[in-house]
Amino acid sequence: MPLDPSRTVAELQELQELTGDADGAQRVAWTDTWVRAKAWLDEKVPLETEVDEAGNQWWTLPGRSEKAVLIGGHIDSVPNGGWLDGALNVMAGVEVMRRLAEEGEPATTVRLVNWADEEGARFGRSLFGSSAAAGSMADQDELRTRKDADGNPLPEVLAEHGVDLDRALEARKQLENAAAYLELHIEQGPVLELIGLPLGAVLGTFGVERHQVTFRGQAAHAGSTPMNERRDALAGAAKLELEIREIATGMGGGAVCTMGSVVTKPGIVTSVVETAECLLDQRHLDAETLAAMLEAAKAASERIAKEEDIEVEWERIWQIEPILFDGELIQLAVESIEEVAGTSHRLPSGPLHDAAEVARAGVPTVMLFVQSLRGLSHTKLEDTKEEHLELAVQALDRLTERTIAWVASRS
């Protein structure tokens, strides 16, 4: 069976018809719609399904070597999501598996995985299935306390879907023979469109430093307090928000800093702001640069606090180190893209992906990005040109062939 990239596009449209509505994709993990999507997916793969202890779906094509090349993705979506985020990864993998299965026994085993709950949309815990398989799920005690918006406990909902949270880490055995991991994804950003290229090879995923920054001033009457006598906490937050943009620009290398939320207290129009609680997100592919960004932001906040006669406190909310992908696989990805599209581009990933968890487990990993129109994702407006989607399927297929040969040569 020859590769048919147009079939992948048609199946993605079919999936959207089945599991979406006028507001977008509705394949939120651990819901009936997600179950319907998984059953539909299983019908498309010409191999038997295995579901592991974390709810991940696996399809295996045995090869002459037990060493396995993995192709991964996720079919779950955010509410009102796009038709490509996650689903493209899996459906492109399905098309590659069809071709390989038709051609006979490959040199190495090839496996396709549909990771469970990449998005974390229902319970706020992203990368559930891949972190379980990677052995990096260290927050099970905290997960036992999580509930969705309707108050349903996570362990109970998982149990309804055949997953025992206490046994989820047993999924680690799925990576025992993994020799390489490949993932195709829409870029979810504007870079490839801006430079006019359909495809890129991903260098790795950004490290993240996420903090709550709290400025404390003094509440005072808005009408009777002179401007030069105010200790306005919001002034500190406003100045820092502008400062972090300059910090990111100065660091370069794709650095990004975002103040995504500011909550003021007492939060009334007749009072100077006493407390401003800010959520700050900083990302970079280089660990030393990320650390320098954090220190620069802290220094700026302390200088600003002095200028405004207020106080500032920092509390880390979450952190993950940069995940660099395998250099040899990146080169194979570049060669595959150049073969089908003429020109490639190397770029980092700002969002996290299941690939990051697999790479953390020590499996050589690489990702391909395909251009996102207007850089939009997690919205019904998410889109990619059909000809670019077809090129992406071809590039994944070429990369799979190169990776099978690469793994076989190292066995």
C-alpha positions in Angstrom: 0.0 0.0 0.0 1.7 3.3 -1.1 1.6 6.2 1.3 -1.5 8.4 0.8 -1.1 11.7 2.6 -4.4 12.9 1.2 -6.1 10.1 3.1 -4.7 11.5 6.4 -6.3 14.9 5.7 -9.6 13.3 4.9 -9.5 11.3 8.1 -8.7 14.3 10.1 -11.8 16.0 8.6 -13.8 12.9 9.4 -12.7 12.9 13.0 -13.7 16.5 13.4 -17.1 15.7 12.0 -17.4 12.9 14.5 -16.1 14.6 17.6 -16.4 18.4 17.0 -19.1 21.0 16.8 -19.5 24.6 15.6 -17.1 25.7 18.5 -14.3 23.3 17.6 -12.9 20.0 18.7 -14.4 18.5 21.9 -12.2 15.5 22.5 -11.4 16.3 26.1 -9.7 13.3 27.8 -11.7 11.1 30.1 -15.0 12.0 28.4 -17.4 10.0 26.2 -16.3 12.0 23.2 -12.7 11.0 23.8 -13.7 7.4 24.1 -15.6 7.6 20.8 -12.5 9.1 19.2 -10.2 6.3 20.5 -12.6 3.7 19.2 -12.7 5.4 15.8 -8.9 5.5 15.8 -8.6 1.8 16.6 -10.6 1.0 13.5 -8.1 2.9 11.3 -5.0 1.0 12.4 -4.4 -2.4 10.8 -2.9 -3.9 14.0 -4.1 -5.1 17.3 -4.5 -2.6 20.1 -2.9 -2.7 23.6 -3.9 -0.3 26.3 -1.4 0.2 29.1 -1.9 1.0 32.8 -2.0 4.7 32.1 -4.6 4.5 29.4 -2.2 4.9 26.5 -3.1 3.1 23.2 -0.3 1.1 21.5 -0.1 -0.6 18.1 3.0 -2.7 17.4 4.4 -3.9 14.0 7.1 -6.5 14.9 10.4 -6.2 13.1 13.6 -8.2 12.8 14.9 -6.4 15.9 13.1 -5.9 19.1 14.5 -2.4 19.3 11.5 -0.1 18.6 11.0 3.1 16.7 8.0 4.9 18.3 5.7 7.3 16.5 3.6 9.2 19.0 0.8 11.7 19.3 -2.5 12.3 21.2 -6.1 12.5 20.1 -7.4 14.4 23.0 -8.1 18.1 22.6 -8.8 21.2 24.7 -12.5 22.3 24.8 -13.4 24.2 21.6 -10.0 23.2 20.3 -8.5 22.9 16.8 -8.9 20.0 14.3 -5.1 19.4 14.1 -3.6 19.7 17.5 -2.6 16.2 18.6 -4.8 14.4 16.0 -2.4 15.2 13.2 0.4 13.4 15.0 -1.6 10.2 15.4 -3.2 10.1 12.0 0.0 10.8 10.2 1.5 7.9 12.2 -1.5 5.7 11.2 -0.7 6.3 7.5 3.0 5.5 8.0 2.1 2.3 9.9 -0.3 1.2 7.0 2.5 1.5 4.5 5.0 -0.3 6.7 2.6 -3.2 7.5 1.8 -3.7 3.8 5.5 -3.8 2.9 6.3 -6.6 5.3 8.6 -7.0 8.3 10.7 -3.9 8.9 14.3 -4.0 10.1 13.2 -2.8 13.6 9.9 -3.0 15.5 7.7 0.1 14.9 5.1 1.2 17.4 2.4 3.8 17.3 1.2 5.4 20.5 -1.8 7.5 21.3 -0.9 9.2 24.6 -3.7 9.6 27.2 -4.5 13.1 28.3 -1.7 15.2 26.8 -3.7 18.4 27.2 -4.8 18.1 30.9 -8.0 20.0 30.0 -10.3 18.3 32.5 -8.1 18.0 35.6 -5.3 20.5 34.9 -2.6 17.8 34.7 -0.9 17.7 31.2 1.2 14.9 29.8 -0.5 12.3 32.0 0.1 9.2 29.9 3.5 10.0 28.6 4.8 11.0 32.1 3.6 7.7 33.5 5.3 5.8 30.8 8.5 7.9 31.2 8.5 7.2 35.0 8.5 11.0 35.7 5.0 11.1 37.3 6.1 12.0 40.8 2.9 13.8 41.8 0.5 10.9 42.4 -0.3 12.0 45.9 -1.4 15.4 44.7 -3.3 13.9 41.7 -5.4 11.9 44.2 -6.8 15.2 45.5 -7.6 16.7 42.1 -11.2 17.3 41.0 -12.7 18.6 37.8 -15.0 21.6 37.5 -18.0 19.5 38.6 -16.3 18.1 41.7 -15.5 14.7 40.3 -12.3 13.2 41.8 -9.6 12.3 39.3 -9.0 8.8 40.6 -12.8 7.9 40.3 -13.0 9.3 36.7 -9.8 7.3 35.8 -11.3 4.2 37.2 -14.4 4.6 35.0 -12.0 4.4 32.1 -10.1 1.4 33.3 -7.1 3.2 34.8 -6.0 2.7 38.4 -3.9 5.7 39.4 -1.8 3.6 41.8 -0.8 1.4 38.9 -0.3 4.1 36.2 3.5 4.0 36.5 3.5 0.4 35.4 3.2 1.8 31.9 7.0 2.3 32.1 7.5 -1.1 30.6 6.3 0.2 27.3 9.6 2.1 26.8 11.9 -0.8 27.6 12.9 -1.5 24.0 12.3 2.1 22.7 15.3 3.2 20.6 13.9 6.4 19.1 10.7 8.5 19.4 9.3 10.6 16.5 6.4 13.1 16.8 4.9 15.4 14.2 2.9 18.4 15.4 1.5 21.7 14.2 3.9 24.5 15.2 1.2 26.4 17.2 3.1 29.5 16.5 3.9 31.9 13.7 7.6 31.3 12.9 7.4 29.0 9.9 4.7 31.1 8.3 6.7 34.2 8.8 9.7 32.8 7.0 7.6 31.1 4.4 8.5 27.5 5.1 6.1 24.6 5.5 8.2 22.4 7.8 10.8 22.6 10.5 12.9 20.3 12.7 12.5 20.9 16.4 15.6 21.4 18.6 13.9 20.7 21.9 11.3 22.1 24.2 11.8 25.2 26.3 12.6 25.1 30.0 10.0 26.9 32.1 10.2 29.0 35.2 6.8 29.9 36.6 6.5 32.2 39.6 3.9 34.2 41.6 5.4 37.6 42.2 3.6 39.6 44.9 4.0 43.3 45.3 2.8 44.8 48.6 2.0 48.4 49.2 -0.5 50.3 51.3 -4.2 50.7 50.7 -5.3 54.3 50.8 -8.2 56.4 49.7 -8.1 57.1 46.0 -9.5 60.6 46.4 -7.4 62.0 49.3 -4.0 60.4 48.8 -1.6 62.6 46.8 0.2 60.9 43.9 3.7 61.3 45.4 2.5 59.7 48.7 1.2 56.5 47.3 2.6 53.1 47.8 0.8 51.5 44.9 1.5 47.8 44.4 0.0 47.8 41.0 2.6 50.3 39.8 5.2 47.7 40.7 3.4 45.0 38.7 3.0 47.4 35.7 6.6 48.3 35.6 7.7 44.7 35.9 5.5 43.7 33.1 7.2 46.2 30.8 10.6 45.2 32.1 10.3 41.5 31.4 9.6 42.2 27.7 13.0 44.0 27.5 14.7 41.1 29.4 13.4 38.5 26.9 14.3 40.6 23.9 17.8 41.2 25.3 18.4 37.5 26.0 17.5 36.4 22.4 17.4 32.8 21.3 13.6 32.8 21.3 13.3 33.9 24.9 9.8 34.7 26.1 8.5 36.2 29.3 4.8 36.6 30.0 2.9 38.1 32.9 -0.4 36.3 32.3 -2.4 37.4 35.3 -2.5 40.2 37.9 -4.9 40.1 40.8 -5.3 43.3 42.8 -6.5 43.8 46.4 -8.7 45.4 47.7 -9.7 45.5 44.0 -12.0 48.5 44.3 -11.9 51.8 42.3 -11.8 54.0 45.4 -8.6 52.5 46.8 -4.9 52.5 46.0 -3.8 48.9 45.3 -2.4 47.3 48.5 -1.4 43.9 46.9 -0.8 42.9 43.3 -0.3 39.2 42.8 1.3 38.5 39.4 1.8 35.2 37.5 5.1 35.2 35.6 6.1 32.6 33.0 9.6 32.6 31.5 10.9 30.1 28.8 14.1 29.4 27.0 15.9 26.4 25.4 19.2 27.1 27.2 19.2 26.4 31.0 21.8 29.0 31.8 20.0 31.7 29.8 16.7 30.7 31.5 18.4 31.1 34.9 19.8 34.5 33.8 16.3 35.6 32.8 15.0 34.7 36.2 17.7 36.5 38.0 17.3 39.6 35.8 13.5 39.7 36.5 14.1 39.3 40.3 16.7 42.1 40.2 14.3 44.3 38.3 11.4 43.7 40.7 13.6 44.6 43.7 14.7 47.8 42.0 11.1 48.7 41.1 10.0 47.9 44.7 12.5 50.5 46.0 11.4 53.1 43.4 7.8 52.7 44.5 8.4 52.2 48.2 6.7 48.8 48.2 7.8 45.3 48.9 8.1 42.3 46.6 8.0 38.5 47.2 8.7 35.6 44.8 7.3 32.1 45.1 8.0 29.3 42.5 4.9 27.6 41.2 6.4 25.2 38.7 9.7 24.6 36.9 10.9 22.2 34.2 14.4 22.1 32.6 14.9 22.6 28.9 14.7 19.3 27.0 17.1 19.0 24.1 16.3 16.5 21.3 18.8 14.1 19.8 21.3 15.7 17.5 21.5 12.8 15.1 17.8 12.5 14.8 17.5 16.3 14.3 19.8 15.9 11.3 17.7 13.0 10.0 14.6 15.2 10.4 16.3 18.0 8.4 17.2 15.6 5.6 13.7 14.3 5.5 12.1 17.7 5.3 14.6 18.8 2.6 13.7 15.7 0.6 10.0 16.6 0.4 10.0 20.4 0.8 13.4 21.6 -0.4 14.3 23.7 2.6 14.1 23.0 6.4 14.4 25.3 9.4 15.5 24.4 13.0 13.5 25.9 15.8 12.6 25.3 19.4 9.2 24.4 20.8 7.7 26.9 23.3 4.8 24.5 24.3 5.6 21.2 26.0 4.7 18.0 24.3 4.7 14.3 25.1 8.0 14.1 23.3 9.6 16.0 26.2 8.6 13.3 28.6 9.9 10.5 26.4 13.2 12.4 25.9 13.5 12.9 29.7 13.3 9.1 30.0 16.5 8.8 27.9 14.9 7.8 24.6 16.5 9.6 21.6 13.7 11.9 20.4 12.9 14.4 17.7 9.9 16.4 16.5 8.7 17.8 13.2 6.7 21.0 13.0 4.3 21.9 10.2 3.3 25.5 9.7 0.3 26.9 11.5 -1.7 29.6 9.7 -1.7 32.8 11.7 0.2 30.9 14.4 -3.2 30.0 16.0 -3.9 26.9 18.1 -6.3 25.8 20.8 -9.1 27.4 18.9 -11.5 26.5 16.2 -9.6 28.9 13.9 -6.5 26.6 14.1 -5.6 25.6 10.5 -2.8 24.5 8.1 -2.8 24.4 4.4 -3.7 20.9 3.1 -0.7 20.8 0.8 1.5 21.4 3.9 -0.3 18.7 5.8 0.4 16.3 3.0 4.1 17.3 3.0 4.2 16.7 6.8 2.9 13.1 6.4 5.6 12.5 3.7 8.3 14.0 5.9 7.3 11.8 8.8 7.3 8.8 6.6 10.8 9.6 5.3 12.0 10.3 8.8 10.6 6.9 10.0 12.5 5.1 7.3 15.8 6.9 8.1 15.3 6.3 11.8 14.6 2.5 11.3 17.9 2.3 9.4 19.7 4.4 12.1 18.4 2.2 14.9 19.3 -1.0 13.0 22.8 0.2 12.4 23.3 0.8 16.1 21.9 -2.6 17.2 
